[in-house]
Amino acid sequence: MASLSRLTRLQRITLILFLIVALNRLMSSTVGYSLLGGDLFTVFLVVFLVLSSLTLVWPLMRRVLGRVKKRSG
């Protein structure tokens, strides 16, 4: 549980949505019923995955652009 405290709020929401979508798929395949609004959870998961990837990529892009500026300047 200590590793969960290191996650950002956006990463925690993405993890929770992933677990809900996985549970929904499992329930749908075994029982035949899915959670109310299950597809909406999938849409939210995709949105939060995109946001999470942007928050991870942005610092890397800044670092790369900073190195390019140093070389050109």
TORPAMI-552055 format. One record per atom (N, C-alpha, C): residue number from 1; atom name; y, z, x. Coordinates in steps of 0.2 Angstrom, whole numbers, plus 5000, padded with zeros to 4 digits. Example, Ala and Ser with C-alpha at 12.3 -4.5 7.8 and 13.67 -1.06 7.14 Angstrom:
2
+------+------+------+------+------+
! resi ! name !   c2 !   c3 !   c1 !
+------+------+------+------+------+
!    1 !    N ! 4972 ! 5039 ! 5066 !
!    1 !   CA ! 4978 ! 5039 ! 5062 !
!    1 !    C ! 4984 ! 5039 ! 5066 !
!    2 !    N ! 4989 ! 5035 ! 5064 !
!    2 !   CA ! 4995 ! 5036 ! 5068 !
!    2 !    C ! 5000 ! 5039 ! 5064 !
+------+------+------+------+------+
END
This chain:
73
+------+------+------+------+------+
! resi ! name !   c2 !   c3 !   c1 !
+------+------+------+------+------+
!    1 !    N ! 4994 ! 5000 ! 5004 !
!    1 !   CA ! 5000 ! 5000 ! 5000 !
!    1 !    C ! 5006 ! 5000 ! 5004 !
!    2 !    N ! 5006 ! 5002 ! 5011 !
!    2 !   CA ! 5012 ! 5002 ! 5015 !
!    2 !    C ! 5014 ! 4995 ! 5016 !
!    3 !    N ! 5010 ! 4990 ! 5016 !
!    3 !   CA ! 5012 ! 4983 ! 5017 !
!    3 !    C ! 5016 ! 4981 ! 5011 !
!    4 !    N ! 5015 ! 4983 ! 5005 !
!    4 !   CA ! 5019 ! 4981 ! 4999 !
!    4 !    C ! 5026 ! 4983 ! 5000 !
!    5 !    N ! 5027 ! 4989 ! 5003 !
!    5 !   CA ! 5034 ! 4991 ! 5003 !
!    5 !    C ! 5038 ! 4987 ! 5008 !
!    6 !    N ! 5035 ! 4983 ! 5012 !
!    6 !   CA ! 5039 ! 4978 ! 5017 !
!    6 !    C ! 5041 ! 4972 ! 5013 !
!    7 !    N ! 5038 ! 4970 ! 5007 !
!    7 !   CA ! 5039 ! 4964 ! 5004 !
!    7 !    C ! 5046 ! 4965 ! 5001 !
!    8 !    N ! 5050 ! 4959 ! 5000 !
!    8 !   CA ! 5056 ! 4959 ! 4997 !
!    8 !    C ! 5055 ! 4959 ! 4989 !
!    9 !    N ! 5060 ! 4960 ! 4985 !
!    9 !   CA ! 5059 ! 4960 ! 4978 !
!    9 !    C ! 5056 ! 4953 ! 4975 !
!   10 !    N ! 5059 ! 4948 ! 4978 !
!   10 !   CA ! 5057 ! 4941 ! 4976 !
!   10 !    C ! 5049 ! 4940 ! 4978 !
!   11 !    N ! 5047 ! 4942 ! 4984 !
!   11 !   CA ! 5040 ! 4942 ! 4985 !
!   11 !    C ! 5036 ! 4946 ! 4981 !
!   12 !    N ! 5038 ! 4952 ! 4979 !
!   12 !   CA ! 5034 ! 4956 ! 4975 !
!   12 !    C ! 5033 ! 4953 ! 4968 !
!   13 !    N ! 5039 ! 4950 ! 4965 !
!   13 !   CA ! 5038 ! 4947 ! 4959 !
!   13 !    C ! 5034 ! 4941 ! 4959 !
!   14 !    N ! 5034 ! 4937 ! 4964 !
!   14 !   CA ! 5029 ! 4932 ! 4965 !
!   14 !    C ! 5022 ! 4934 ! 4965 !
!   15 !    N ! 5021 ! 4939 ! 4969 !
!   15 !   CA ! 5014 ! 4942 ! 4969 !
!   15 !    C ! 5011 ! 4944 ! 4962 !
!   16 !    N ! 5016 ! 4948 ! 4959 !
!   16 !   CA ! 5014 ! 4950 ! 4952 !
!   16 !    C ! 5012 ! 4944 ! 4947 !
!   17 !    N ! 5017 ! 4939 ! 4948 !
!   17 !   CA ! 5016 ! 4933 ! 4944 !
!   17 !    C ! 5009 ! 4929 ! 4946 !
!   18 !    N ! 5008 ! 4929 ! 4952 !
!   18 !   CA ! 5002 ! 4926 ! 4954 !
!   18 !    C ! 4996 ! 4930 ! 4951 !
!   19 !    N ! 4996 ! 4936 ! 4952 !
!   19 !   CA ! 4990 ! 4940 ! 4949 !
!   19 !    C ! 4989 ! 4939 ! 4941 !
!   20 !    N ! 4995 ! 4939 ! 4938 !
!   20 !   CA ! 4995 ! 4938 ! 4931 !
!   20 !    C ! 4992 ! 4931 ! 4929 !
!   21 !    N ! 4994 ! 4926 ! 4933 !
!   21 !   CA ! 4991 ! 4919 ! 4932 !
!   21 !    C ! 4984 ! 4919 ! 4934 !
!   22 !    N ! 4982 ! 4922 ! 4939 !
!   22 !   CA ! 4975 ! 4922 ! 4941 !
!   22 !    C ! 4971 ! 4926 ! 4936 !
!   23 !    N ! 4973 ! 4931 ! 4933 !
!   23 !   CA ! 4970 ! 4935 ! 4928 !
!   23 !    C ! 4969 ! 4931 ! 4921 !
!   24 !    N ! 4975 ! 4927 ! 4920 !
!   24 !   CA ! 4975 ! 4923 ! 4914 !
!   24 !    C ! 4969 ! 4917 ! 4915 !
!   25 !    N ! 4969 ! 4914 ! 4920 !
!   25 !   CA ! 4964 ! 4909 ! 4922 !
!   25 !    C ! 4957 ! 4911 ! 4921 !
!   26 !    N ! 4956 ! 4917 ! 4924 !
!   26 !   CA ! 4949 ! 4920 ! 4924 !
!   26 !    C ! 4947 ! 4922 ! 4917 !
!   27 !    N ! 4952 ! 4925 ! 4913 !
!   27 !   CA ! 4951 ! 4927 ! 4906 !
!   27 !    C ! 4949 ! 4921 ! 4902 !
!   28 !    N ! 4953 ! 4915 ! 4903 !
!   28 !   CA ! 4952 ! 4909 ! 4899 !
!   28 !    C ! 4946 ! 4906 ! 4900 !
!   29 !    N ! 4943 ! 4906 ! 4907 !
!   29 !   CA ! 4937 ! 4903 ! 4908 !
!   29 !    C ! 4931 ! 4907 ! 4906 !
!   30 !    N ! 4932 ! 4914 ! 4906 !
!   30 !   CA ! 4926 ! 4918 ! 4904 !
!   30 !    C ! 4926 ! 4919 ! 4896 !
!   31 !    N ! 4931 ! 4921 ! 4893 !
!   31 !   CA ! 4931 ! 4923 ! 4886 !
!   31 !    C ! 4934 ! 4917 ! 4882 !
!   32 !    N ! 4938 ! 4913 ! 4884 !
!   32 !   CA ! 4940 ! 4908 ! 4880 !
!   32 !    C ! 4947 ! 4909 ! 4878 !
!   33 !    N ! 4950 ! 4915 ! 4879 !
!   33 !   CA ! 4956 ! 4917 ! 4876 !
!   33 !    C ! 4961 ! 4918 ! 4883 !
!   34 !    N ! 4967 ! 4916 ! 4882 !
!   34 !   CA ! 4972 ! 4917 ! 4887 !
!   34 !    C ! 4978 ! 4922 ! 4885 !
!   35 !    N ! 4981 ! 4924 ! 4889 !
!   35 !   CA ! 4987 ! 4928 ! 4888 !
!   35 !    C ! 4992 ! 4924 ! 4884 !
!   36 !    N ! 4996 ! 4928 ! 4879 !
!   36 !   CA ! 5001 ! 4925 ! 4876 !
!   36 !    C ! 5007 ! 4923 ! 4881 !
!   37 !    N ! 5008 ! 4916 ! 4880 !
!   37 !   CA ! 5013 ! 4914 ! 4885 !
!   37 !    C ! 5011 ! 4913 ! 4892 !
!   38 !    N ! 5004 ! 4912 ! 4893 !
!   38 !   CA ! 5001 ! 4911 ! 4899 !
!   38 !    C ! 5004 ! 4905 ! 4903 !
!   39 !    N ! 5006 ! 4900 ! 4900 !
!   39 !   CA ! 5009 ! 4894 ! 4903 !
!   39 !    C ! 5016 ! 4895 ! 4906 !
!   40 !    N ! 5019 ! 4900 ! 4902 !
!   40 !   CA ! 5026 ! 4902 ! 4904 !
!   40 !    C ! 5025 ! 4906 ! 4911 !
!   41 !    N ! 5020 ! 4910 ! 4912 !
!   41 !   CA ! 5019 ! 4914 ! 4918 !
!   41 !    C ! 5018 ! 4909 ! 4924 !
!   42 !    N ! 5014 ! 4903 ! 4922 !
!   42 !   CA ! 5013 ! 4898 ! 4927 !
!   42 !    C ! 5020 ! 4895 ! 4929 !
!   43 !    N ! 5024 ! 4893 ! 4925 !
!   43 !   CA ! 5031 ! 4890 ! 4926 !
!   43 !    C ! 5035 ! 4895 ! 4930 !
!   44 !    N ! 5035 ! 4902 ! 4928 !
!   44 !   CA ! 5038 ! 4907 ! 4932 !
!   44 !    C ! 5036 ! 4907 ! 4939 !
!   45 !    N ! 5029 ! 4907 ! 4940 !
!   45 !   CA ! 5026 ! 4907 ! 4947 !
!   45 !    C ! 5028 ! 4902 ! 4951 !
!   46 !    N ! 5028 ! 4896 ! 4948 !
!   46 !   CA ! 5031 ! 4890 ! 4952 !
!   46 !    C ! 5038 ! 4891 ! 4954 !
!   47 !    N ! 5042 ! 4893 ! 4950 !
!   47 !   CA ! 5049 ! 4894 ! 4951 !
!   47 !    C ! 5050 ! 4899 ! 4957 !
!   48 !    N ! 5046 ! 4905 ! 4956 !
!   48 !   CA ! 5047 ! 4910 ! 4961 !
!   48 !    C ! 5044 ! 4908 ! 4968 !
!   49 !    N ! 5039 ! 4904 ! 4968 !
!   49 !   CA ! 5036 ! 4901 ! 4974 !
!   49 !    C ! 5041 ! 4897 ! 4978 !
!   50 !    N ! 5045 ! 4893 ! 4974 !
!   50 !   CA ! 5050 ! 4889 ! 4977 !
!   50 !    C ! 5056 ! 4893 ! 4980 !
!   51 !    N ! 5058 ! 4898 ! 4976 !
!   51 !   CA ! 5063 ! 4902 ! 4978 !
!   51 !    C ! 5061 ! 4906 ! 4984 !
!   52 !    N ! 5054 ! 4908 ! 4984 !
!   52 !   CA ! 5052 ! 4912 ! 4990 !
!   52 !    C ! 5052 ! 4908 ! 4996 !
!   53 !    N ! 5049 ! 4901 ! 4995 !
!   53 !   CA ! 5049 ! 4897 ! 5001 !
!   53 !    C ! 5056 ! 4895 ! 5004 !
!   54 !    N ! 5061 ! 4895 ! 4999 !
!   54 !   CA ! 5068 ! 4894 ! 5002 !
!   54 !    C ! 5070 ! 4900 ! 5006 !
!   55 !    N ! 5069 ! 4906 ! 5003 !
!   55 !   CA ! 5071 ! 4912 ! 5007 !
!   55 !    C ! 5068 ! 4912 ! 5014 !
!   56 !    N ! 5062 ! 4909 ! 5015 !
!   56 !   CA ! 5058 ! 4909 ! 5021 !
!   56 !    C ! 5060 ! 4904 ! 5025 !
!   57 !    N ! 5062 ! 4898 ! 5023 !
!   57 !   CA ! 5064 ! 4892 ! 5026 !
!   57 !    C ! 5071 ! 4892 ! 5029 !
!   58 !    N ! 5076 ! 4895 ! 5025 !
!   58 !   CA ! 5083 ! 4895 ! 5026 !
!   58 !    C ! 5084 ! 4899 ! 5033 !
!   59 !    N ! 5082 ! 4905 ! 5035 !
!   59 !   CA ! 5083 ! 4907 ! 5041 !
!   59 !    C ! 5080 ! 4903 ! 5047 !
!   60 !    N ! 5075 ! 4900 ! 5046 !
!   60 !   CA ! 5072 ! 4895 ! 5051 !
!   60 !    C ! 5077 ! 4889 ! 5052 !
!   61 !    N ! 5079 ! 4887 ! 5047 !
!   61 !   CA ! 5084 ! 4881 ! 5047 !
!   61 !    C ! 5090 ! 4883 ! 5051 !
!   62 !    N ! 5093 ! 4889 ! 5049 !
!   62 !   CA ! 5099 ! 4891 ! 5053 !
!   62 !    C ! 5098 ! 4892 ! 5060 !
!   63 !    N ! 5092 ! 4894 ! 5062 !
!   63 !   CA ! 5090 ! 4895 ! 5069 !
!   63 !    C ! 5090 ! 4889 ! 5073 !
!   64 !    N ! 5086 ! 4884 ! 5069 !
!   64 !   CA ! 5086 ! 4877 ! 5072 !
!   64 !    C ! 5092 ! 4874 ! 5073 !
!   65 !    N ! 5097 ! 4874 ! 5068 !
!   65 !   CA ! 5103 ! 4871 ! 5068 !
!   65 !    C ! 5108 ! 4874 ! 5073 !
!   66 !    N ! 5107 ! 4881 ! 5074 !
!   66 !   CA ! 5111 ! 4884 ! 5079 !
!   66 !    C ! 5109 ! 4882 ! 5086 !
!   67 !    N ! 5102 ! 4881 ! 5087 !
!   67 !   CA ! 5100 ! 4878 ! 5094 !
!   67 !    C ! 5103 ! 4871 ! 5095 !
!   68 !    N ! 5103 ! 4867 ! 5090 !
!   68 !   CA ! 5105 ! 4860 ! 5091 !
!   68 !    C ! 5113 ! 4860 ! 5092 !
!   69 !    N ! 5116 ! 4865 ! 5089 !
!   69 !   CA ! 5123 ! 4865 ! 5090 !
!   69 !    C ! 5125 ! 4868 ! 5097 !
!   70 !    N ! 5121 ! 4872 ! 5100 !
!   70 !   CA ! 5122 ! 4874 ! 5107 !
!   70 !    C ! 5120 ! 4869 ! 5112 !
!   71 !    N ! 5115 ! 4865 ! 5111 !
!   71 !   CA ! 5114 ! 4859 ! 5115 !
!   71 !    C ! 5119 ! 4854 ! 5115 !
!   72 !    N ! 5122 ! 4852 ! 5109 !
!   72 !   CA ! 5127 ! 4847 ! 5108 !
!   72 !    C ! 5134 ! 4849 ! 5111 !
!   73 !    N ! 5135 ! 4856 ! 5111 !
!   73 !   CA ! 5141 ! 4858 ! 5112 !
!   73 !    C ! 5142 ! 4860 ! 5119 !
+------+------+------+------+------+
END
